[in-house]
Amino acid sequence: MTHLPLAVSLLRRGVDGIDDAMLLLVAGRRRLVARLADSKRRAGLPARDPAREEQVLARGQGLAHRLGLPPGLARGQLEFLIADACRLQQAESGETMSTSLARSPLRWFPPPHRWAPLLRRVPAPWQRHALEQAVGHLLARPIGAGDLDFMQGRRLGIEVSDLGLDWVLELDGQRLKAVEGGAEASVRGSATDLLLLASRLEDADTLFFQRRLEVTGDTELGLTARNLLDRLPWESVPLGVRILLNRGARAARAAREAWQGEPA
């Protein structure tokens, strides 16, 4: 065995000690993340918060600069921790949900495609009015701030595949209107996935990557709308609406997981 100089042995012990401390800190961070996931669920908040993630990265980059660390090293470590936190929060949410699925009455609740014939009987003007009210309430602040001005006179469609429903939205001044006719671009997905997107329980990138959401027609318009909506500050949505969306999306996801072999 090669004899190591005393200085090397001592320095290696110091490095080992720091490694141990880092792992202890990561373990403590994960425990806090698990508690945070529970607090978010109780408050009706989404698991992911892109604005918070950017804040963490910016804060870390600033500290790395003051400490003389390579920016890439600091960002890489923080991105790894953020990704781990996202996986942990999703796992915590899934475990909490799965404990009640076996006994959940939701497994007897008809999946969306069973409701399609009934919903198609609702008069189209009623559907459009309800959609205008819901979307207008949800996006009132961004519309007022001009964030959706790129949609002036443009037609964006929403297709709910398993319900057999589709609508076309057009921004007219300060109002989103549901109009007749064809759409220049459409966002297509199941009722559950669209609800998960609206409630921020799942992000658009994941849904598109998994092909659970699709953009057809003018891809640039569809992706611009999707990217903007994905970046909208969740806190700008009224608390009551956030809670309603969150609980509705969780119930829809739980029902989908509980259905016995039924397609979602």
PyMOL commands that set and color helices and strands:
alter all, ss='L'
color gray80, all
select helices_A, chain A and resi 6-43+50-67+71-101+105-108+112-119+124-138+140-145+149-151+161-163+191-198+204-209+219-231+234-236+239-258
alter helices_A, ss='H'
color red, helices_A
select strands_A, chain A and resi 155-160+165-172+175-179+185-189+213-217
alter strands_A, ss='S'
color yellow, strands_A
deselect
rebuild
show_as cartoon
